Amino acid sequence: YGFGYDPIFYVPTHHCSSAELLPEIKNQLSHRGQALRALQVALQAIG
């Protein structure tokens, strides 16, 4: 999994590199995944 610099970024909470994470876990941790979840909450709040 992963691409580019993913093999050199260590994720201490999961004790592995970013490249070793499953895509689902990587999306949970990434700033893009966090932003998407925040957007979903905001959209649900306005109906």
C-alpha positions as CSV (number, residue, x, y, z in Angstrom):
1,Y,0.0,0.0,0.0
2,G,1.0,3.6,-0.2
3,F,3.1,5.5,-2.6
4,G,5.8,8.1,-2.8
5,Y,7.2,8.9,0.7
6,D,4.7,6.7,2.6
7,P,7.4,4.1,3.5
8,I,9.4,6.7,5.4
9,F,6.6,8.1,7.5
10,Y,6.3,6.2,10.8
11,V,2.8,6.1,12.4
12,P,3.6,5.6,16.2
13,T,0.0,4.8,17.1
14,H,0.0,1.8,14.8
15,H,3.8,0.9,15.1
16,C,4.3,0.8,11.3
17,S,5.0,3.0,8.3
18,S,2.3,4.8,6.4
19,A,2.9,2.4,3.5
20,E,2.0,-0.6,5.7
21,L,-1.4,0.7,6.7
22,L,-4.5,-0.6,5.1
23,P,-6.2,2.1,2.9
24,E,-9.2,2.2,5.4
25,I,-6.9,2.9,8.3
26,K,-4.9,5.4,6.4
27,N,-8.0,7.3,5.4
28,Q,-9.1,7.4,9.1
29,L,-5.8,9.0,10.1
30,S,-5.3,11.4,7.2
31,H,-6.1,15.0,7.2
32,R,-8.3,14.5,4.1
33,G,-10.3,11.7,5.8
34,Q,-10.8,13.9,8.9
35,A,-11.9,16.8,6.7
36,L,-14.4,14.6,4.8
37,R,-15.9,13.4,8.1
38,A,-16.2,16.9,9.4
39,L,-17.9,18.0,6.1
40,Q,-20.3,15.1,6.4
41,V,-21.3,16.2,9.9
42,A,-21.7,19.8,8.8
43,L,-23.9,18.8,5.8
44,Q,-26.1,16.6,8.0
45,A,-26.5,19.5,10.5
46,I,-27.9,21.8,7.8
47,G,-30.1,19.1,6.4
